[in-house]
Amino acid sequence: MDLVNELIPHFIEAISSEKGYSDNTCRSYTHDLEEFLAVSARLSGTNSSGLGIKELDGLSLRRYLGFLHKKNKKSSIGRKLSAIRSFFRFLVKRGLMEVNPAEAVSNPKTESPIPVFLPVDEVFRLLDSIPMNSIADLRDRAILELLYSAGIRVSELTSLNVFDVDLERSVVRVLGKGKKERIVPVGRKAIIAIKAYRESLGKKSGLELNKNGPLFLNLRNGRLTSRSVARILDKRARHCNISIPVFPHAMRHSFATHLLDSGADLRSVQEMLGHRSLSTTQKYTHVSMDKLMEAYDKAHPRK
């Protein structure tokens, strides 16, 4: 078997089962590799379904990257190149390719954008603006309190089950990227909000609170989606006139930035966020450094 399009499913199965890549990552890799084959075939005047391993070399890769540079951002090119590099590595490991031509190609340099976050008073205003009247209000308050209190990803939040939250110890068990489990502390206000939501839900819907199942439910008592959480946050943010667009990840950015601004240890924040690399967590120190420089400029007698 040396037709490349027939090897992609085997590669996707490998990164899913052996490395624990998420379904979203597997779909992205599949799309990127199929695009690479289609463009490479078109540029060489052949059919992508008949493209062989020997036809994928450094020249075909450079042609493809030249094509990408015409319409893609550097971050997108880097992601696509990462998928190709991993695929070629898979082929080399199985003896189907002698060398990995993508190893000699470095990712395009990109500037790391400073994460969008809300000031502390804006986060408090957002959370305090949500009443605790209806089940929907209680649920939305609990969701946003937990996003900010634990700094978890929205996909991690929607995957939570009832038994993942230890209300007595004030911790939550999260299954993060690569199916890696971690325990994250949760603040008192978030715990109170979760308790209020689940107790009210049990009384009005008849759901048994001591049974496992999705922690946060939609109106049909099904599991909430990430898109639903994004809509909830957008609605609540617009209701209290927050000036910048607020996405679920902004709550995670706010969590990390506020902890570091208050003197939290970088490695502790890395652990709570579930980052594999400390450099990923360090992007939040740029925000703190900006504040530090501002304070220096205002206070130092000899600038």
C-alpha positions in Angstrom: 0.0 0.0 0.0 1.8 3.1 -1.2 -1.1 5.4 -2.2 -1.1 8.2 0.3 -4.8 8.8 0.5 -5.2 5.2 1.7 -2.7 5.8 4.6 -4.4 8.8 6.1 -7.1 6.8 8.0 -4.4 4.6 9.5 -2.5 7.7 10.6 -5.6 9.2 12.2 -6.4 6.0 14.0 -2.8 5.9 15.4 -2.8 9.5 16.7 -6.3 8.9 18.2 -5.6 5.6 20.0 -1.9 5.9 20.7 -1.5 9.6 21.5 -5.1 10.4 22.6 -5.7 13.2 20.2 -9.2 14.7 20.4 -11.8 14.2 17.7 -11.5 17.8 16.7 -7.8 17.5 16.2 -8.2 14.4 14.2 -10.8 16.1 12.0 -8.5 19.0 11.5 -5.5 16.8 10.6 -7.7 14.8 8.1 -8.8 18.0 6.4 -5.2 19.5 6.3 -3.8 16.3 4.8 -6.5 15.9 2.3 -6.0 19.5 1.2 -2.2 18.9 1.0 -2.8 15.9 -1.3 -5.3 17.7 -3.5 -3.1 20.8 -4.0 0.1 18.7 -4.5 -1.7 16.6 -7.1 -3.1 19.7 -8.9 0.3 21.4 -8.9 2.0 18.3 -10.4 -0.8 17.6 -12.8 -1.9 14.2 -11.3 -4.9 12.8 -9.5 -4.8 13.0 -5.7 -6.3 9.5 -5.4 -3.4 8.1 -7.3 -0.6 10.1 -5.5 2.2 7.8 -4.3 4.5 8.3 -1.3 7.5 8.7 -3.6 5.8 11.8 -5.2 5.8 13.6 -1.8 9.2 15.1 -1.4 10.7 18.4 -0.4 9.8 20.0 -3.7 6.1 19.1 -3.5 6.1 20.4 0.1 7.7 23.8 -0.9 5.2 24.1 -3.7 2.3 23.5 -1.3 3.7 26.1 1.2 4.1 28.6 -1.5 0.4 28.0 -2.4 -0.6 28.5 1.3 1.3 31.8 1.7 -1.0 33.4 -0.9 -4.2 33.2 1.2 -3.4 31.8 4.7 -2.3 33.4 8.0 1.1 32.3 9.4 -0.6 30.5 12.3 -2.8 28.5 9.9 0.3 27.5 7.8 2.1 26.4 10.9 -0.8 24.2 12.0 -1.1 22.6 8.5 2.7 22.0 8.4 2.5 20.4 11.8 -0.1 17.9 10.5 2.0 17.1 7.5 5.2 16.7 9.6 3.4 14.3 12.0 2.0 12.3 9.0 5.5 12.0 7.4 6.9 11.0 10.8 4.3 8.2 10.9 5.3 7.0 7.4 9.0 7.0 8.3 8.4 5.1 11.5 6.6 2.4 9.6 9.3 2.2 7.0 7.2 3.6 4.2 9.3 6.8 3.7 13.1 7.0 4.1 13.3 10.6 5.4 10.8 13.2 6.6 11.1 16.2 4.2 9.0 18.3 6.6 11.6 18.1 9.4 13.9 20.5 7.5 11.1 23.1 7.1 10.5 25.4 10.1 7.2 26.9 11.0 6.7 30.5 9.9 7.4 32.9 12.7 4.4 34.5 14.2 3.9 37.1 16.9 2.2 35.7 20.0 -0.9 37.9 20.5 -1.6 39.0 24.0 -4.6 37.1 25.2 -7.9 39.0 25.4 -9.0 39.2 29.1 -11.4 41.2 31.2 -10.3 43.4 34.1 -11.2 42.0 37.6 -14.0 44.5 38.1 -15.5 43.7 34.7 -15.5 40.0 35.6 -17.2 40.7 38.9 -19.7 43.0 37.3 -20.5 40.3 34.7 -21.0 37.5 37.3 -22.9 39.7 39.8 -25.3 40.9 37.0 -26.8 37.4 36.6 -29.8 37.0 38.9 -30.5 33.7 40.8 -34.2 33.4 40.0 -34.9 30.8 37.3 -33.1 27.6 36.6 -31.6 29.2 33.5 -30.3 32.0 35.6 -28.9 29.7 38.2 -27.3 27.5 35.5 -25.7 30.4 33.6 -24.4 31.9 36.8 -22.8 28.5 37.8 -21.3 28.1 34.3 -19.6 31.5 34.3 -18.5 31.2 37.9 -16.9 27.9 37.2 -15.2 29.1 34.0 -13.6 32.0 35.8 -13.0 30.1 39.1 -11.2 27.1 37.6 -9.9 28.5 34.3 -11.0 25.4 32.4 -11.7 25.2 28.7 -15.3 25.4 27.5 -15.0 21.9 26.0 -13.8 20.6 29.4 -16.7 22.4 31.1 -19.4 20.9 28.8 -17.8 17.4 29.3 -18.2 17.6 33.1 -20.4 15.1 34.8 -22.0 15.5 38.3 -19.5 13.2 40.0 -16.5 15.1 38.5 -17.2 17.9 41.0 -16.3 17.3 44.6 -18.4 20.0 46.4 -16.9 19.1 49.8 -13.3 19.4 48.8 -14.0 22.2 46.3 -12.2 20.6 43.4 -13.2 19.5 39.9 -11.8 16.6 37.9 -11.1 17.6 34.3 -10.3 15.6 31.3 -8.1 17.9 29.2 -6.3 17.7 25.9 -4.8 14.3 25.1 -7.3 12.8 27.5 -5.0 13.9 30.4 -6.8 14.2 33.7 -6.1 16.9 36.2 -7.6 18.1 39.5 -8.4 21.9 39.7 -9.4 23.8 42.7 -12.8 25.7 42.6 -13.6 28.8 44.6 -16.4 29.1 47.2 -18.6 31.3 45.1 -18.5 28.8 42.2 -19.3 25.9 44.5 -22.3 27.8 46.0 -23.6 28.6 42.5 -23.3 25.0 41.4 -25.1 23.7 44.5 -27.9 26.3 44.0 -28.3 25.2 40.4 -28.3 21.5 41.0 -30.7 21.7 44.0 -33.2 23.9 42.1 -32.9 21.6 39.1 -33.6 18.5 41.2 -36.7 20.1 42.8 -38.3 21.4 39.6 -37.4 18.7 37.1 -37.4 15.6 39.4 -33.8 14.7 38.4 -32.0 12.7 41.1 -29.0 14.6 42.3 -27.1 11.5 43.5 -27.0 10.0 40.0 -24.2 10.7 37.6 -24.8 12.5 34.3 -24.1 15.9 32.6 -23.4 18.6 35.1 -25.0 21.4 33.0 -28.2 20.7 31.1 -30.0 22.4 28.3 -33.8 23.0 28.3 -34.4 19.4 27.1 -32.2 18.0 29.9 -29.4 17.1 27.4 -25.8 18.0 27.7 -24.9 21.6 26.8 -22.6 22.2 23.8 -19.7 24.6 23.6 -21.6 26.7 21.2 -24.5 27.0 23.7 -22.1 28.2 26.4 -20.6 30.8 24.0 -24.1 32.1 23.3 -24.9 32.2 27.0 -21.8 34.2 27.8 -22.4 36.6 24.8 -25.9 37.2 26.0 -24.9 37.9 29.6 -22.0 40.1 28.6 -24.2 42.2 26.3 -26.8 42.5 29.0 -24.3 44.3 31.3 -22.8 46.4 28.5 -19.3 45.0 28.4 -17.6 46.8 25.6 -15.4 44.1 24.2 -16.6 40.8 22.6 -16.4 38.1 25.3 -15.8 34.4 24.4 -15.5 31.5 26.8 -11.7 31.5 26.4 -11.6 35.1 27.6 -12.7 33.8 31.0 -9.8 31.3 31.0 -7.4 34.1 30.0 -8.8 36.3 32.7 -8.4 33.5 35.3 -4.7 33.1 34.4 -3.9 36.8 34.1 -5.5 37.7 37.4 -3.7 34.9 39.2 -0.3 35.9 37.9 -1.0 39.6 38.6 -1.7 38.6 42.2 1.6 36.8 42.5 0.7 33.2 41.8 3.5 30.8 40.8 3.8 30.3 37.1 4.1 26.5 37.4 1.0 26.3 39.6 -0.9 28.2 37.0 0.5 25.9 34.3 -0.8 22.9 36.2 -4.3 24.4 36.7 -4.6 25.3 33.1 -3.4 21.9 31.9 -0.6 23.3 29.7 2.0 20.8 28.6 4.6 23.5 28.1 5.5 26.3 30.5 6.0 28.6 27.5 2.3 28.4 26.7 1.5 29.7 30.2 4.2 32.4 29.9 2.1 34.3 27.3 0.0 35.5 30.2 3.1 37.2 31.9 3.2 39.6 28.9 0.1 41.2 30.3 1.5 41.4 33.8 4.8 42.8 32.4 2.9 45.6 30.6 1.4 46.6 34.0 4.8 46.4 35.6 6.4 48.7 33.0 3.5 51.1 33.3 4.0 51.3 37.1 7.8 51.7 36.6 7.3 54.6 34.2 5.0 56.4 36.5 7.0 55.9 39.7 10.7 55.8 38.9 12.5 59.2 39.4 15.0 58.7 36.6 13.3 57.1 33.6 
